[in-house]
Amino acid sequence: MKKNTKKLLAISFMMVFIISTVTVVGAGYFHGNPQQTTPQAALTGTPEDNYSPDKRTTFCQSDNNTESTKYITEFKIPTLCTQPLAATTDPSGNVWFTETNTGNIAEFIPATNSFHEFDNPLWQKGEKSMMWGIYYAPDGNIWFSDSQHSLIWEFNTQLKNYSSFIFPKTTNQSESFPQMLKPDGSDMMVNDFTGRKIAVFGPDQSGTDLKTTNIISPGNYNFTSDMAVDSANKIWYTVWNYQLGGLLVSYDPQTSQFSNYTLPTGILAPNGLSIGPNGKIWLTDTASSMFVSFDPQSQQFMKYTTPPPQVSTYGNASGLIKTPITRPYWNQFDDQGRLWFNEQVANSMAVFDPAKESLVEYLVPSKNPNWSDCGNQTNCGVAQVLDFTVAHNKVWFPEWVENNIGVLDTTIPLPLTLNASTLAVTLHRGQNETVNVTVNPSEQLTGTVEILTQQTASAQDLAVTPTNETITLDKQKTIPVNLSADDFALAGTYKVVVAARYQDVTISQFVTVTIQ
């Protein structure tokens, strides 16, 4: 990999992966004039012209194909280089999404596998913007955010026209960054990512300025992230400084009172937030492989971790990646009480069942090698799945750098089951214990199964060692996993994940380990 390419990736990675915005080395990512940045001979008359020819495989698509697996099907968007980002579904099951490189709203109709892209005449040619938030309102109109231009847009699905409203800046703040959109009763909420507030607004807007009620974020934190409303109408969200931690915030609109809870150590970019059926708050940390629950009753956090990502997603051609992570981004619950999240650099969709403490990860088939350390490797990279939406048994997701819409069918049976002999272990310092994990094939498997472990304790406190790293699963097998607490281990309660990976799916079980 050339030095300049590595520099491009490093800068782009930091912005995309960590701070939830995107930049590109060189002038004119958000403000582009194709006539100035692209030679005349390279113009295509498509949104590809917003990028110079040498960057089109990085940001538009690495090839013209769509891929599929047993679980996931992809559909190519007809217009080149739209860069789809935020997605939602309507009551008919149609998928609506934003196109960050065109300013358009688009619709995918699963019944006919057809796309409708609606031209936005208010969008200036050559402009780009990360449009992270989308909301399908009860009246059938679609609202979406525009971070670059500090706008909130409304698309009338009947008249097929657009309206835009200027998102207000916070006093003493030089910029605003409207990001995610969530319902708050009949109103909507949007987090001002760099403007240190949550803004609430109603659907009846007029004029040019968005009329909002603002909740100013507490503390001196740079970022205000995702939000949700609980059954008592309290608004929960996170504020944080990258690598310095932050707070989980609860705001009561009735009393205007804040309750602040310090985030656990190691949670450095808590972007995603949702509330489960039992009232627990769930966070996803984009700077690690962790996701976290918070119980408002006990006021206790619990950290979980995913298994390591598949090598095909990060490549490691340079050999410099010693501890690959998955970077869980946004999250939401389905109608079965399961927590879904996108693992951005693991190129996967994941679903966690809080009742069973089990996790399933599905690998996205398309991969763009320009976003990973792939070198000359084939079938390597990530498609940049930056958002998703759950609709009953289907999970829909845009692929930002592959120009695809993907769908995961959750009704497809899994190839194996995994069960631990116990789900809770108590260890004293210096003590060992073995957990037997039974792996059973559900179908005839044609390849080996990889056994993986990961934990939220440090390796100095707890060693987790499976007796086998790969197995041929032609029948039920039991894998002993040894748990060993160090003589000077830090007391606490931790989660250990034991996983069985077969081809493009990884199935995991969590074991709670308490060190006394």
Buried (B, 14 or more C-beta within 10 A) or exposed (E): BEEEEEEBBEEBBEBBBBBBBBBBBEEBBBEBBBEEBBEEEBEBEBBBBBBBBEBBBBBBBBEEEBBEBBBBBBBBBEBBBBBBBBBBBBEEEBBBBBBBBBBBBBBBEBEEEEBEBBEBEEBEEBBBBBBBBBBBBEEEBBBBBBBBBBBBBBBBBEEEEBBBBBBBBBEEBEEBBBBBBBBBEEBBBBBBBBBBBBBBBBBEBEEEEBEBEBBBBBEEBBBBBBBBBBEEEBBBBBBBBBEEBBBBBBBEBEEEEBBEBEBBEBBBBBBBBBBBEEEBBBBBBBBBBBBBBBEBEEEEBBBBBBBBBBEBBBBBBEEEBEEBBBBBBBBBBBEEEBBBBBBBBBBBBBBBBBEEBBBBBBBBBBBBBBBBBBEEBEEBBBBBBBBBBBBEEBBBBBBBBBBBBBBBEBEBEBBBBBBBBEBEBEBEBEBEBBBEBBBBBEEEBEEBBBBBBBBBBEEEBBBBEBBBEEBEBEEEBEBEBEBBBBEEBBEEBBBBBBBBBBBBBBBBBBBBBBBE
